[in-house]
Amino acid sequence: MAMITRPAALFGGLLTALALTVAAAATTAEEITGYRSAEFGMTSQEVLARLESDDVANIERHQTEGDDLLIDGERQVEGEPVTDLRYVFPAGSDRLALVVAFHPNVADHAAVKEQLISQYGEPWGAEMTEWWFEQLKGDMPEEPNGLTIWGGGESAHNERGRLVRLWRFDDYLSVEYLDTRLLR
């Protein structure tokens, strides 16, 4: 009897250790708060004040026909490709709601996805991502080849509505950091 109990206890202990490891990994994932030091809800002046520390250069500020405020720039870090950035403040609000990072080389997909996984944990499952993909792709000027999504759940820090979406196109990648509550 001892021979059966001991392996079962060992197996149970291994399962507990595995569960604790998975839970620890899940808790080490970062909250989705914005992009680098620019946090959702910041004013355009607050974001502009932080761009230099994020290695963003060639900054331009302009309004769209729909009265959204856009701040465009390039993130220039030695050893990394130049990344075009767009910070979006919806019409009627001076609160950051969306940051889009354009990666010029689709071959960077695996590296960008791994970086996002290490930062935010595992992405949504295939079913939910496919549903979003079908809902969103028709409204895009160019049909994407794929979509991966992180976030959108409820946490102790009230994360509902905050997402990171990695879009894969033929020639480039686009990563959107958004707070859907601020886009309304």
Sequence and secondary structure as in RCSB ss.txt:
>XXXX:A:sequence
MAMITRPAALFGGLLTALALTVAAAATTAEEITGYRSAEFGMTSQEVLARLESDDVANIERHQTEGDDLLIDGER
QVEGEPVTDLRYVFPAGSDRLALVVAFHPNVADHAAVKEQLISQYGEPWGAEMTEWWFEQLKGDMPEEPNGLTIW
GGGESAHNERGRLVRLWRFDDYLSVEYLDTRLLR
>XXXX:A:secstr
 HHHHHHHHHHHHHHHHHHHHHHHHHHHS    EETTEETT  HHHHHHHHGGGTEEEEEEEE TT  EEEEEEE
  TTS  EEEEEEE TT  S  EEEEEES GGGHHHHHHHHHHHH S   HHHHHHHHHHHHTTSSS  SEEEEE
E S  TT  TTEEEEEEE SS EEEEEEETTT  
